[in-house]
Amino acid sequence: MCGIIGANAARDVSDILICGLEKMEYRGYDSAGVAVVHNEMITRVRKVGKVENLKSGVKKIDLLGSIGLAHTRWATHGDPTELNAHPFISNDEIIVVHNGIIENYIELKKMLIDYNYKFTSDTDTEVIAHLLHYLYKKNIKNNLENNTIALLLKTLKDFSEVAKGAYALGLWFAYDKDNLYAIRKGSPLILGCGIGENFIASDILALLPVTNKFVYLEENDIAVISKKNYKIYDFSLNDITKLRIPKLSSIESSSYNLGDYRHYMQKEIFEQPESVSNTINYFLSDTNLDGFVKFHKFSDKIKCIQIVACGSSYNAAILSKYIIEKELEIPCFVDIASEFRVKKPVVLDNSLFLTISQSGETADTLAALRLAKEHNYLVTAVICNVPESSLVRESDVVFYTKAGVEVGVASTKAFVTQLLTLLILVEYLKQKNINDNKLKLEKSLFKFQKLAFYIEQTLKLDKTIAKIAKDFVNKEHALFLGRNIMSPIAAEGALKLKEISYIHAESYAAGELKHGPLALVDSNMPVVALVPNDNLLPKMLSNLEEVQARGGEIFILTDKSDLSLAKKAKVIHMPSVEQLFLPIIYTIPLQLLAYHVAILRGTDVDKPRNLAKSVTVE
């Protein structure tokens, strides 16, 4: 989940590197570091904590260099300390930044200690630096060829055969002082193409201030990056540069601006009407309706759907199970990606394999997709917010969400557009003979255009939610309840609260209260209940009576004006909408609640402790 960036330019790159770290700090913020090379001398600065600490440290020295590497860390091996911060250096000859995990680093470390290498950290990355040094010196000794680049490429190939796990590496070697090197296996890495300068980074946000032209490195790619050009090789050291076509990004650097908002999460919550409109318009465009038609050769054969996801995307997947089985009358199975990848899947005939991911780089979800490709699924598809991500490139069919750039670690607009896309996908799968009924599909999708207005109306509850948030500030636990399609939304509400306020929150299908969770209920535990005016209203009220009888403090979200519990509960009056839109509309106040509680508790809303935006490690 770490973020790496490298630059090779005809100008000083220090500010570029640190600015890039700031823009992808959501990938990890346990420590940060930068190393640049000037007159063949390495200058390195590392600091514990956020990039702002690194910036303060850099101001104290003259950090200049036209080639360099930087890193923001999400700790896996070793505590968040300066000694464990990247970049790592071996013998003043190799600089390494790393995103990923080396699974056999303990074994490799023991070997390198036997060869008299000294270690100063607890990380797996320092093993990489020393291992590369060892392999290069071994190759020099055994190789008569006097071609430094060829020797370094062989060293990286040897490394790939020895090191087990996932990694994206940015590298500088004193033996080839004018070039940067990069290697990708299992973790995302892109190459940014400038004029007289080139870059690498974990994602494009880091490089948008300097370029909008990118090469998306594939699995087992090795790149040699000079100021003027680059070469890309596979692990067999074949030159595959011509196979990696540069692409222009439509994302603007301004997407990262906060504007008048206090936090990115707040900004992204209030951007949801626009994100929803953009997603609907995307699917209503002629191009994408045609894309649905092309998918029809698979869709009319689908008899089962397997969905795999993590985190908020998993909550979206659970909701889709309710809707798919009701509307399509076919079985739908949902698995957490990390669990799916370690089991032997049972594949029913004519099954769609669907992944859901905001980033498209989630390691467990990507591994699940690759496992699925080894089995007899009819077709693989992905719902994703990031074009050219790994899941997008490796899936047969892509359904894009148009949420826009989401910076806050806690997903908001990405989650809502995932729900919308799932609803649209179900609507499409309900259609028969789509080749003859394109207009029918188009007409059915127009009903979703109301959704942006409904969200705008719901956002007007912001001040009300802010007042209610005061009741949660000093609580240590919270319970979220829902039934049927509201149950996964309750789960999403609990997840948001725990993610950014650090209050322990759980969700349950309300009918499960009497099977255990009711034991937790007392006057110190707020209970948030999602109570739309639907056919399950009487049952939901009965469940809440059980809570009230045990002294629970109840907060009800409902569109029914006269609830019997209203005198003893705090009620948030929701707009009345079609049942189809209930899950999305009821998500909004739960996002706002989590946000305002976190503000009052003084937590870092956009960068909650121990978490990162893109989970690229197992």
N, C-alpha and C positions, 0 to 999 in steps of 0.2 A: 504493500500500500504506500510505500515511500514515493517521493517524487524526485526524479533526476533531470538535470539539464546540463548541456554542454554547448560550447560555442567555439568556433574557429573563424576569426575575422581579421580584417586589416585595421581594426580599431580596438580600443580597450573594451573588453567584454565584461568587466566586473559588474557594472550596473545592470547589464542585460541578464546576467546570471541571477543576481539577487532579485530583480524585478520578476523574473520567471518563477523563482521560488515562491514569492508572495502570491502569485496567481494560481499556483497549484498546492498551496499550503494545506488545503483540505484533504490532501493525500496522507498527511502526517505532520505532526508539529511537536514531537518529543525533543528534537534537536535539529540544528541546521548547520551547514558548513559549505565553504567554498575554497577552491584551490585554483590559482592561476599561475601561468608560466611566463616569465619575463627575463630575457637574456639567459635562458636555460636554467633559471633559478625558480624553484617552487615556493610560492607563498600560500600558506593555508591558514584559514580562520575557522574555528568550530565553536559553537555555543549551544548550551542546553536551552531548551524551550523554543519559542517561536522565532520566526525569521526576523522580527523586530530586534531581538537580542543580537542576532548576527549582524544586522545593519549597524547597531551601536558599536560592536567590536571592530567592524571594518573601518568605521570613521576614524579610529585611533591609529591606523597605519596607512601607508601608501600602497594600496592594493591595485596594481596595474598589470595588465597582461592581455595579449591578443588571442590566447587560447586558454581554456579553463573548463572546470567541471564544478557542479554544485549539487546539493542534496538537502531535502527535508525529510526527516525520519519518522516513521511509525515503528516503534520498537518491537522486534520479535525476539532476537537473541541479545541479551544484555540489557541492563538498566539504562534509562535515559541519562547518560553522563557525557561529558565532553570527550572522554577517551573512547566511548562507543559511538561517537558521531562520525559521519562521513564528511569529506572524502578520506579514504585510507591510502597510505603511501608505503611502498616497499622499497627499502634501500635507496631512497631518493631518486628512484628510476621509474617507478610506475605509480600512477594515480588511478584510483578506482572509486566509482560511485555505483550503487547497486540497489535495485528493487527486486525483491523475491526472497527465496529461502534456499540455501544449500543444505540438502538433507543429510549428506554424509560429511559435514564439516568437522565433526569431532575426530573421525577417522583420519581425515586429511590433515587436521591440525597436529595430531600425534606424529604423523609421518614428517611433517615440516619441522617440528621441534627436533626430531632426530637428525635433521639436516641443518641444525643450528639456527633456525629462524626464530626470532624473538617476537613475542606477542604482547601487546599493550592493552588489548580490549577483550571483551567476551563475545564478540560478534562473529558471525559466519563470513562477513565481508572481508575482514582482515585476512582470513584464510585465502580468499580469492586473490588478493594482492600478492601475497607471498607465493602462492601456487603458480601464478603467472610468471613471476620472477624465476622460480625454480625451473619451470618448463622451458622458458626462453633460454636460460643459461645451458640447460641440457641440450636443446636443439642447436645452439651455437657450437657446442662441443662435438656433437655428432654429425653436423652438417657442414659440408665444404662450400656450399652455395653462399655467395656474398651478397645476397639480396635481402635487405632488412625487412621490407614489407612482406616478402614471401615467408620469411622466418616467423614474423609475428602472426601471420595468418595461420601458419602451421601450429603455432603455440596456442592460438585460440581454438583451433580444431582439436588439439590434444586436450585442452581444458574441457571442452564440451563432452569429451569421452570419459573424463575422470570425474567431473563434478556432477552430482545428481541433484535434481530439483528444478526450480523455476528461477529465472533470472533475466533481467534486462541490465546490461552493464554499459557504462560510459567509461572510456579508458584513454589515458595518455601514457606514452612510452618515451623515455628519454632517448631511446635508440632511433626513434623516428619522430623527432621533436616538432615537425611541422604538421602532423596529422593527428586527428582524434580517431579513436576506434569505438565501435559499438557492436554489441551482440545481443540478440533476442532469443530467448527460449522460455516460453511460458508466461512472460510478463510483458505488458505493452510497451512499445517504443516507437517513436516517430522521428523522421528526419525532416528538418525544416530547411528549405532551399531559398537562399538569398542571392544577391548580386555581389560577388566577391566575398561572400561569407556563408557559412552553413552551420546548422545547429542540430542537436538531438534533444529530445525531451520525452517525458512520460505521457504527456498529452498536449494537444495543440494550444490550449489556453496559455501555456507558459511562453509560447513563441508568437502569438498573434501581434504583439507590438512591433515585431521585426520582420514578419513574413506571413503570407496567407497561402503559401505553396508548400505542400507536404508530401512526403513519401511514407506510406504506412508499412513499416517493416513487418515481414511475415515470420512465422516460426522458423528457427534455425537460419536466420540471416545474420551475416557479419558485414559491417559497413566500415569503409576506410574514408575518412572525411577530411578533405583539405579545404583551404579557403575558397578555391575556385570551383571545385567539383567533388564528386564522391564516386566510389565504386561499391557495389554490393555483391557479396559472395554467399553461396550456400555452405553447409558444413562439409561438403566434399571439395570446397574451394573452387567451384565453378563460378565464373563471372556471370551473374544474373541481373546486372544493372538494368538492361533493357526490359526486363520483365516487371520492374517496379516503376510504374508510371506515376509521376508527380500529379497531384490533384489540388485544385484550388478549394479552399474552405469558404463557405458562405457565412461562417460565424464571424461577427465583428468584435474587435477588441473592446468596444464600448459595452458589450454584454456584461462585462465584469464590473461596471460602475454601479455604486450603491445609490446614486441620486440622492433623494431626500429621505431615504429610509435609514433606520438605525442599524439594521442587520440584513444580511442576505436572506435569511429565512423569512423575515418580515416582507421583504421585497418580493420574494418568490411566492409567498402566500397570496399577495395582492396582484400578482401577475397572472393568476390562474384563469380569469376570464379571457385574457388574451391568448394564453396557452391552449385553452380549450377551443377557442375560435380558430386558431391556426391549425390545430389537429383536425377539426371538422372540415375546414376548407381544403386541407391536404387530401383527405379521403374523398371529397366531393369533386376534386379536379378531374378532368377527363383522363389525364395520364394515369391516375391512380385507380379510377374505375376500370380502365383497361387492364391495369395490373391485377385487379380482382378477377377479371375475365380469364386472364392467363392462368391464374391459380385454380380455376375451375376444373382443370383436368385432374387435379388432385381432390378438390373439395367435395365433388359429388360422390367420391368414393369413401370419404372419411366416416368411420363407424365408431371411433374411439379417440379420445384426446388425452395425452399425457402432458402435464405441465410441470415444469421445474423452475424454481426461483429461490431467492434468498431475501431476508429482511422484509422491507415494505413490499417489494415485488412479490414475495410469497403471500402476503396478505391479499394482494390483488388477485393472485392465482386462486386462493381459497374462495374468494367471492365469485370468480368466474365458474368454478365448479357448480355452485348453486344455480347460476344462470344457464350454463350449458346444458345441464341435465334437465332443467325445467323446459327450456325453449327448444332444444334440439333432440331431447329424449335419447341421448347416447351417453355411455359411461364416460366420466372424466376423472382421471386420477391426478393428484397433486402431491409432489414430493419436494422437500427441502433439498436443494442441489447437493449439499455436502453429504446427505444420506443416500440420495439416488446413486451417486457415483461409486458407492461402496457396496451396492447390492447387485444382485443379478436380476435385471428387469424382466418381467413377464410381458411380452409384447403381443397384444391382441391384433388380429388381422385388420389391415387398413387403418392403422393408428397414426394420427398426427402427433409429432413431438414438438412441443411449443416451449420455448424459454422466454422469460421476462427479465429484463435488466435495464436499469437506467444507463449505466456506463457502457455496457457491452463488453466489459473486460473482467467481470467477476470470475475469479479463478475456479471456484467450485461449479458455477453454472457452465462455464466453458468446458470444463472436464466432463460434465454430464452430457453436453452436446456431443463431444467426441466419443463418449461411450455409446450414445444412442446411434451414432453412425456405424457402429459395429454390429448393430442389430437391425431387424427387418421392419423399421418404421417406413410408412408410406412416403412421408415427406417431413423435413424439419423446417420450423419457422421460428422467428424471433420477434418480440415486441421490444423495441429499443429506442433510446433517445439520441444516440450518437452514431451518425453515419461513419462508415469505414472502420468501426470498431471490430474486434475479433469475432464476436458473435454474429455480427452482420455479415462479415466476409465469409464465414464458414457455414451459415444457414442457407437452405434452399430458397426460402421465402422470407421477406422482411416486411414488417409493418412498423413504420416509423411513428413515434410520438413526436409532436412538435412543441415540446415544453419549452425549448430554448435552453440556454446554459443554466444549470443549477449548481450553485456554489455551496450553499449550506449543506452540511453533512446530513442533517435530517431531511429526508426527501419529502417534498410537498407537491409542487406542481408536476413533477415527474410521476408521482404516484397517481394523481388525479387523471393525468392524460393516459396512463396505463389502463385505468378503469374504463375510461372513455373508449380507448382503442379495442379493449376486450368486448365492450358492448357493440361496437361497430362490427367487429369480426363475427360475433354471434348473429347479428342482423344479416350479414352477408351469407353466412352458412345456412340461414333459414330459407334463403332464396333458392328456387329450383329453376333449372334451365336458364342460367344466368346469361348465356349468350343471346337469348331472345328477350331478356327482361332487364336490360341495362337501365332503362328509364324507371322501372319499378324499384330497383335498388337505390337509384339516385333519389327518388321520392321518399323512400323509407329513411334515408339518411338525413333528410332535411329536418326531421323532428328533433334531431340533436342540436340544432342551432339555438333552441331555447335555453340550452344549458348555461351558456355564458351569462345570460341575464339572471338566471336563478343564483348563480354563484355571486354575482354582484350584489344581489339582495341579501344573501347570507353574510357577506363580508360586512354589512352594516351592523352586524352583531358584535363587532370588535370591541366597542366600549363596554357593552354588557359583559362580555367574556372577561375583559380586563378586571372588572369589579369582582366577578366570581373567583378569579384566580387568587385573590387575597385569602380565600378560605383554604387554599392548598399549600400555602407557603411553608407552614410549619409542620406539615404532615410528612410522614415517612413511608406511607403505603397508600395505594389507591386501587380501586376495583372498577373495571369497565364491563358493562353488561349489554348484550344485544341478543336478538334471536334471528334465525334464518339469515337473510342477506345482510343484516346489521351486525351479525356476530363477527365477521372478519374486519368490519369497520371499527368495532370495539377494540379488537386486537391492535389495529393500527393506532387508535387513540392511546392505548396503553404504551405502545412502543414509542410514540412521540414523546410522551411525558417522561418516560424513563431515560430516553436518549439525551435530552437536553436539560432536564431539571434534576436528574439523579434521584427522583422519587421512585421507590419500588412500586411498579404498577403491573397488574395482571388483568387479563380479560377472560371472560367465560361466557359461553352460551347460557343465558339466564336460567334455563331449565336445569342446569347442572349445579345451581347454588346449593341445593339440599344434599348433594353428593360430596360435600367436603368444604367448598369455599365459604359457606355460611359460618363456619367456625371462626373465620377471620374477622367477621363483621363486628365492629363496635363503634362508639361515638368518635373515635379518632381516625376512622377510615372513611374517607369520602367515596361514595359510590356513584359513578357516572353511568346513566342509563339512556340508551337510544330507544325511544318509544314513538315511532311513527304511527299514525292513525291507520293501521291496516288490520287484517284479519287476525293478527296475533296480539293485538292490543290487550284483550282481556287476560291472556296468559301472562303477558309481560307485567301487567299491573299486579297480578297475583304474586309473581316473583318478587316485586318490589315491596309488597305488603310484608313478606317474609323478612326483608331487610329492615324495614321500618320497625317491625316488632322487636328486633334485636338492637335497636338504638342507632342504626346506621344513618349517616348524613347523606341524603340523596340529592343528586343533581340530574334533572331530567331534560333531555332534548326531545321536543315533541312538536307536532303541528296540530295537535288536538287542543282546543281552547279550554275545555272544562274537565280536568282530571280530578278524580277524587283525592289523589294524594297531594294536590297542589298546595294545600294549606301547610303541610308538614315538609314539603320539599321545595328546593329552588328550581324554578322552571325557566328554561331557555326556549322561547317560542320560535320555532322554525317556520320557514315559508312552506306552503302546501304545494307539492310538486307531484308529477307522475311517479309511480312506483319505480319505474325504470331508472330515475335519476336519484332516488333516495340515498344510495350508498355514497355517491359523490357529494351531494349537498350536506350530508351529516358528517362527512370528513372535515369540512372547513372549520366548524367551531372547535373541533378537537385539536386541529393544528394551532388555532389561535390560543386555546387554553394552554397547551404545552408551551407556546412561545411566551405568554404573559407570566406564567408561573416561573419559567426560567429567568425572565427579567427580574422578577421580584426576589428570587433566590440568589441572584448575582452570578449565575453561571455564564460560561462562554457559549452563547447560543449557536454560533456558526461553527465552532470548533470544540465540540464537547470532548471531555477527557476520554482518553483510551480508544477513540474511534477515528475513522477516516472515511472519506467519501467513496473511494473506489477500492474494493477489497480484492486486491490482485494476488493475495497469498492464500494458501489453504489454511 
